[in-house]
Amino acid sequence: MFYRENGQFKTSYRTDQQIFPIAQDRWAILALIAFAFVGVPLLADEYMFRAILIPFLILALAALGVNILVGYCGQISLGSGAFMAVGAYMAYNTYIRVEGMPLIIALLSGGFFATLVGMFFGIPSLRVKGLYLAVATLAAQFFCDWAFLRIGWFTNNNASGSVSVSNLQVFGFSIQTPLQKYIFCLAFLVVFGLLAKNLVRSAIGREWMAIRDMDVAAAVIGIRPMYAKLSAFAVSSFIIGVAGGLWGFVHLSSWEPAAFSIDRSFQLLFMVIIGGMGSIMGSFFGAAFIVVLPIFLNQFLPALGAVFGVEISTAGISHTEFMVFGALIVWFLIVEPHGLAKLWSIGKQKLRLWPFPH
C-alpha cells in the first residue's frame, strides 16, 4: 500500500521526465546515498573497506561503462580490461610527468586516452557484430597487455614492470586511509551513475537502444550507425578508463599489467550478464554479486567441509568459484536474461499492486 503513486500528478514535462517518477523511489535513492556517505563509515571496519566496499565501488563504475556498450548499444566487447589498463597507465603517466597535476584531472585524462583507444578498436563494429566484434575487441586486450609489458615508457622505465603511486591528495586533503579512499570512490560512482542514467534517457541513449534492437531499421529511420556505435564505445571506454585509474591509484597503489588481464574483461562481462544488461541498477547488482560471492564461498565452503569432515583446499575453493560463476551465467541466460535487475523490477511491480490480486 505504501509503494504507490496515488495522488502524484504530473503537471509539467519536467516532472514527467524525472529520473525517478515515483516519489518513493526518489526518497529511497537519496536515503541510500546519504547512508553510503554517512552511515557506512560509522559501521564498516578497515577490512570491509579494503576487501569489499572499495572494490565494489570501482567495479560497479567499470560495469556501468560495460553496460552502456553491451547492454544499451548491443556491442559485445571483451576488451574492457584493456581499457581499464589504458586508463590506469595513462593516468599514472599524466600524474608523474606533469608537475602539479591534480589527481582528479589525471584520472579523467586516463579516461580520455581510454576513449581514444576504445574508439579505435570500435571501428570494426561498423562492419562486423556479434562474435566477430568480440574477437576484434579481444585484440585490444592482447595488444595492451603486450604494450604495457614491453614498452618501458608506460612504466617510467621501471625494470620490474610495475608502477606505484603514493601520497594522493585532492584539494589539499589526503587520500590515504581506507575511509578516505571509500569516500573518494563513492563520489566518483555517484556522479558518473547520475550522468549515465541521464545519458541513456537522452536522444543518444535512444539511438543506442535502437541500434541494439535492430540496426537496419534504426538506419532506415535516420539514425547514423557509425555515430551511435562509436559514441557508445567512447562513453563506455571513458567510464571504464576512469575506473581503471581508480583501481590502480586507490585500490592497488602498486600494479603491473597482470592486474588488467583478460580475466578482468570476463569478470566485468559477467557482472553485466548477472546484474542485468541494459540497466543502470543491474551494474550495481552485478558488481555486488561478483565481489561478495568469492568472499562468501571462502567462508562457507571450509565451514561446510568441516561439518562433513572434508578439508577443502584453497585451490578447490578457487575452482568452485569458477564453477558457480559459470552455472549462474548459464542459469541467468536461460531463465532470466535481464538478470537481477529484472527480478528487482518484477518485485517492485508486485509491490505496487499488493495486496490486490494480480
Residue, then its C-alpha position, 0 to 999 in steps of 0.5 A: m500500500f505504501y509503494r504507490e503513486n496515488g495522488q502524484f500528478k504530473t503537471s509539467y514535462r519536467t516532472d514527467q521526465q524525472i529520473f525517478p517518477i515515483a516519489q518513493d523511489r526518489w526518497a529511497i535513492l537519496a536515503l541510500i546515498a546519504f547512508a553510503f556517505v554517512g552511515v557506512p563509515l560509522l559501521a564498516d571496519e578497515y577490512m570491509f573497506r579494503a576487501i569489499l566496499i572499495p572494490f565494489l565501488i570501482l567495479a560497479l563504475a567499470a560495469l556501468g561503462v560495460n553496460i552502456l556498450v553491451g547492454y544499451c548499444g548491443q556491442i559485445s566487447l571483451g576488451s574492457g580490461a584493456f581499457m581499464a589498463v589504458g586508463a590506469y597507465m595513462a593516468y599514472n603517466t599524466y600524474i608523474r610527468v606533469e608537475g602539479m597535476p591534480l589527481i582528479i584531472a589525471l584520472l579523467s585524462g586516463g579516461f580520455f586516452a581510454t576513449l581514444v583507444g576504445m574508439f579505435f578498436g570500435i571501428p570494426s563494429l561498423r562492419v562486423k557484430g556479434l562474435y566477430l566484434a568480440v574477437a576484434t575487441l579481444a585484440a585490444q586486450f592482447f595488444c595492451d597487455w603486450a604494450f604495457l609489458r614491453i614498452g618501458w615508457f608506460t612504466n617510467n622505465n621501471a625494470s620490474g614492470s610495475v608502477s606505484v603511486s603514493n601520497l594522493q591528495v585532492f584539494g589539499f586533503s589526503i587520500q590515504t586511509p581506507l575511509q578516505k579512499y571509500i569516500f573518494c570512490l563513492a563520489f566518483l560512482v555517484v556522479f558518473g551513475l547520475l550522468a549515465k542514467n541521464l545519458v541513456r534517457s537522452a536522444i543518444g541513449r535512444e539511438w543506442m537502444a535502437i541500434r541494439d534492437m535492430d540496426v537496419a531499421a534504426a538506419v532506415i529511420g535516420i539514425r547514423p550507425m557509425y555515430a551511435k556505435l562509436s559514441a557508445f564505445a567512447v562513453s563506455s571506454f571513458i567510464i571504464g578508463v576512469a575506473g581503471g585509474l581508480w583501481g590502480f591509484v586507490h585500490l592497488s597503489s602498486w600494479e603491473p599489467a597482470a592486474f588488467s588481464i583478460d580475466r578482468s574483461f570476463q569478470l566485468l562481462f559477467m557482472v553485466i550478464i548477472g546484474g542485468m544488461g541494459s540497466i543502470m541498477g543491474s551494474f550495481f547488482g552485478a558488481a555486488f554479486i561478483v565481489v561478495l560471492p568469492i568472499f562468501l564461498n571462502q567462508f562457507l565452503p571450509a565451514l561446510g567441509a568441516v561439518f562433513g569432515v572434508e578439508i577443502s583446499t584453497a585451490g578447490i575453493s578457487h575452482t568452485e568459484f569458477m564453477v558457480f560463476g559459470a552455472l549462474i551465467v548459464w542459469f541467468l541466460i536461460v531463465e532470466p536474461h535481464g538478470l537481477a535487475k529484472l527480478w528487482s523490477i518484477g518485485k517492485q511491480k508486485l509491490r505496487l499492486w499488493p495486496f490486490p490480486h494480480 
